[in-house]
């Protein structure tokens, strides 16, 4: 079972609320500074990572794959309304809901609802 962490802190007056990823980076930086494990946290925070949002997956025989054409629908294992997995460098780090980006209705985004615990817990 996945362990989730909720970090809630009220923003100071006049200060915009930080996104969950910004809060996570802030917590990591603060923890690293407090423990003295990293001499240069800024260098680590600039390392690029590959982030994916997994809407679902399907397993189908090659014969059926070869029959797919334009307009074909492949049913996925996730249902509408279920959380999607946010994967960074092959590890599930969060779960969230698919949302339409407010500024541009032709784009989608993910609203994070759960940060998965350390060491990929819940990553089975």
Residue pairs with C-beta under 8 A, 6 or more apart in sequence:
1 122
2 92
2 95
2 114
2 116
2 117
2 121
2 122
3 116
3 117
3 121
3 122
4 114
4 115
4 116
4 117
5 115
5 117
6 115
7 20
7 23
7 24
7 27
7 115
9 23
11 17
11 18
18 26
19 112
20 94
20 112
20 115
21 112
24 115
25 45
28 41
28 45
29 41
29 45
32 38
32 41
32 44
33 41
38 44
49 88
49 89
50 88
50 89
51 86
51 87
51 88
52 86
52 87
52 88
53 84
53 85
53 86
53 87
53 96
53 98
53 110
54 84
54 85
54 86
54 87
55 76
55 78
55 84
55 98
56 76
56 77
56 78
56 84
57 76
57 77
58 74
58 75
58 76
58 77
60 74
68 74
78 84
83 95
83 96
83 97
83 113
83 114
84 95
84 96
84 97
84 98
84 110
85 92
85 94
85 95
86 92
86 93
86 94
86 95
86 96
86 110
86 112
87 93
91 120
91 123
92 116
92 120
92 122
92 123
93 115
93 116
94 112
94 113
94 114
94 115
94 116
95 112
95 113
95 114
95 116
96 110
96 111
96 112
96 113
96 114
97 110
97 111
97 113
98 108
98 109
98 110
99 108
99 109
99 110
99 111
100 107
100 108
100 109
101 107
101 108
101 109
116 122
116 123
